[in-house]
Amino acid sequence: MQPLERIHIFGAAGCGSSTLGRALARQLKCQIIDADDVYWLPTRPPYQARRAAADRIRLLEDAIHSTNTWVLSGSVVGWGDHLIPRFDLVVFLYLASDIRLARLRERERERFGAAIDPGGSMCDQHRAFLRWATGYDTGLSGRTLETDANWLAQLGCPVVVMTGECPTNDQVRHILSSWTRSHP
């Protein structure tokens, strides 16, 4: 059987790619690389300043060269395209906008508490983030479902598309069994 060594998992914000990436990396006993850790400079609060493109690519290359087996979670569409030939498998997660937005609201509440409330220090940023996340399905954001679908269509490796909510362990089993069936 051909080993599954280099996996990219992505979808819209709130789809669960980081959670699934960590679980799959644990199962495969390999490195997890989160695209957000590479894309964004460490700031307080987080996700305020993008890392320069050359620095992102260098960090990503350093991370994947440190091991032969890795799971990359989060989108690299448009800025990490040089990795496409290295992917053994790409997993695309899609959830309806209302589910994703509910997850994002919950996640933001856990991370930032009252700072996202009206009058809070992060209220405007939180609202802007939710508007951006909503734009994924409507095409009114920098990252859109259409852009991701076009990117997926150019890939030469197998792609697993997973839609709807599903427990993470079931997602891991589905990915691994799909690989085993198609790569005996």
C-alpha positions as CSV (number, residue, x, y, z in Angstrom):
1,M,0.0,0.0,0.0
2,Q,1.2,3.5,-0.9
3,P,1.8,5.4,2.4
4,L,-0.2,8.5,3.1
5,E,2.4,11.1,4.1
6,R,1.5,14.6,3.0
7,I,-2.1,15.7,3.6
8,H,-3.6,19.2,3.2
9,I,-7.0,19.9,4.9
10,F,-8.8,23.1,4.4
11,G,-12.2,24.8,4.1
12,A,-13.9,28.0,5.1
13,A,-13.2,29.5,8.6
14,G,-15.1,27.5,11.2
15,C,-15.3,24.3,9.1
16,G,-13.0,22.3,11.5
17,S,-9.8,21.9,9.4
18,S,-7.5,22.6,12.4
19,T,-9.4,20.2,14.6
20,L,-9.4,17.5,12.0
21,G,-5.8,18.2,11.1
22,R,-4.7,17.7,14.7
23,A,-6.7,14.5,15.1
24,L,-5.4,13.0,11.8
25,A,-1.8,14.0,12.7
26,R,-2.2,12.2,16.0
27,Q,-3.6,9.1,14.3
28,L,-0.8,9.1,11.8
29,K,1.9,10.1,14.4
30,C,3.1,12.9,12.2
31,Q,3.7,16.6,12.4
32,I,0.8,19.1,12.2
33,I,1.4,22.4,10.5
34,D,-1.3,25.1,10.9
35,A,-1.4,27.5,8.0
36,D,-2.6,30.3,10.3
37,D,0.6,29.9,12.4
38,V,2.6,30.5,9.2
39,Y,0.4,33.2,7.6
40,W,-0.1,35.5,10.6
41,L,2.5,37.2,12.8
42,P,2.1,36.5,16.5
43,T,0.1,39.4,17.9
44,R,-2.1,40.1,20.8
45,P,-4.9,39.7,19.9
46,P,-4.0,37.2,17.2
47,Y,-4.6,37.5,13.5
48,Q,-3.9,41.2,13.2
49,A,-0.9,41.3,11.0
50,R,0.0,39.2,8.0
51,R,3.5,37.8,7.7
52,A,5.4,38.9,4.5
53,A,4.9,36.4,1.7
54,A,8.5,35.4,1.4
55,D,8.6,34.8,5.2
56,R,5.5,32.7,5.0
57,I,6.9,30.5,2.3
58,R,10.2,30.1,4.1
59,L,8.5,29.1,7.3
60,L,6.2,26.7,5.5
61,E,9.2,25.1,3.6
62,D,11.2,24.8,6.9
63,A,8.2,23.1,8.5
64,I,7.6,20.5,5.8
65,H,11.3,19.8,5.2
66,S,11.8,18.9,8.9
67,T,9.8,15.7,8.4
68,N,8.6,13.4,5.6
69,T,5.1,13.0,7.0
70,W,2.8,15.9,7.8
71,V,-0.7,17.2,7.9
72,L,-1.2,20.8,6.8
73,S,-4.4,22.4,8.1
74,G,-5.8,25.7,6.9
75,S,-5.9,27.3,3.5
76,V,-2.8,27.9,1.4
77,V,-4.8,28.7,-1.7
78,G,-3.0,31.4,-3.7
79,W,0.1,31.7,-1.5
80,G,1.2,28.1,-1.0
81,D,0.5,26.8,-4.4
82,H,4.1,25.7,-4.8
83,L,3.2,22.8,-2.4
84,I,0.6,21.3,-4.7
85,P,2.9,18.7,-6.3
86,R,3.8,17.5,-2.8
87,F,0.3,16.7,-1.6
88,D,-0.6,13.0,-1.5
89,L,-4.2,13.9,-0.5
90,V,-6.3,17.1,-0.1
91,V,-9.3,17.1,2.1
92,F,-11.9,19.8,1.6
93,L,-14.4,20.5,4.4
94,Y,-17.6,22.3,3.7
95,L,-20.2,23.3,6.3
96,A,-23.3,25.5,5.8
97,S,-22.7,29.1,6.7
98,D,-25.0,29.2,9.7
99,I,-23.1,26.3,11.3
100,R,-19.7,27.8,10.6
101,L,-20.8,31.2,11.9
102,A,-22.1,29.7,15.1
103,R,-18.8,27.8,15.6
104,L,-16.9,31.0,15.0
105,R,-19.0,33.0,17.5
106,E,-18.4,30.3,20.1
107,R,-14.7,30.2,19.4
108,E,-14.3,33.9,19.5
109,R,-16.3,34.0,22.8
110,E,-14.0,31.4,24.3
111,R,-10.8,33.2,23.1
112,F,-11.7,36.8,23.8
113,G,-14.7,36.9,26.2
114,A,-16.4,40.2,26.8
115,A,-13.9,42.0,24.6
116,I,-16.1,41.1,21.6
117,D,-19.3,42.5,23.2
118,P,-20.7,45.9,22.1
119,G,-18.3,48.5,23.5
120,G,-15.6,45.9,24.0
121,S,-12.1,46.5,22.8
122,M,-12.5,43.9,20.0
123,C,-16.1,44.4,19.1
124,D,-15.4,46.0,15.7
125,Q,-12.8,43.5,14.8
126,H,-15.1,40.6,15.7
127,R,-17.9,42.0,13.6
128,A,-15.6,42.5,10.7
129,F,-14.3,38.9,11.0
130,L,-17.9,37.5,10.9
131,R,-18.7,39.7,7.9
132,W,-15.6,38.3,6.2
133,A,-16.5,34.7,7.1
134,T,-20.1,35.2,5.8
135,G,-18.7,36.4,2.5
136,Y,-17.1,33.0,1.8
137,D,-20.4,31.5,0.5
138,T,-21.7,34.7,-1.1
139,G,-18.5,35.5,-3.0
140,L,-18.1,38.8,-1.1
141,S,-14.9,38.0,0.6
142,G,-11.2,37.5,-0.3
143,R,-11.6,33.8,0.1
144,T,-14.7,32.3,-1.5
145,L,-16.2,28.9,-2.1
146,E,-15.8,29.5,-5.9
147,T,-12.1,30.3,-5.5
148,D,-11.6,27.1,-3.4
149,A,-13.5,25.0,-5.9
150,N,-11.4,26.4,-8.8
151,W,-8.2,25.6,-6.9
152,L,-9.4,22.1,-6.1
153,A,-10.2,21.5,-9.8
154,Q,-6.5,22.0,-10.7
155,L,-5.1,19.4,-8.3
156,G,-3.5,16.3,-9.6
157,C,-3.7,14.4,-6.3
158,P,-6.8,12.6,-4.8
159,V,-9.3,14.9,-3.2
160,V,-11.8,14.0,-0.5
161,V,-14.7,16.4,-0.1
162,M,-16.5,16.2,3.2
163,T,-19.8,18.1,3.7
164,G,-21.9,18.6,6.7
165,E,-21.2,18.0,10.4
166,C,-19.6,14.7,11.4
167,P,-17.6,13.7,14.5
168,T,-13.9,14.2,14.1
169,N,-13.1,10.6,14.7
170,D,-15.5,9.6,12.0
171,Q,-13.9,12.0,9.6
172,V,-10.4,10.5,10.4
173,R,-11.7,7.0,9.8
174,H,-13.4,8.1,6.5
175,I,-10.1,9.7,5.2
176,L,-8.0,6.7,6.1
177,S,-10.4,4.2,4.7
178,S,-10.8,6.2,1.5
179,W,-7.0,6.2,1.1
180,T,-6.7,2.5,1.8
181,R,-9.4,1.6,-0.8
182,S,-7.9,3.8,-3.5
183,H,-4.2,2.9,-2.8
184,P,-4.1,-0.8,-2.0
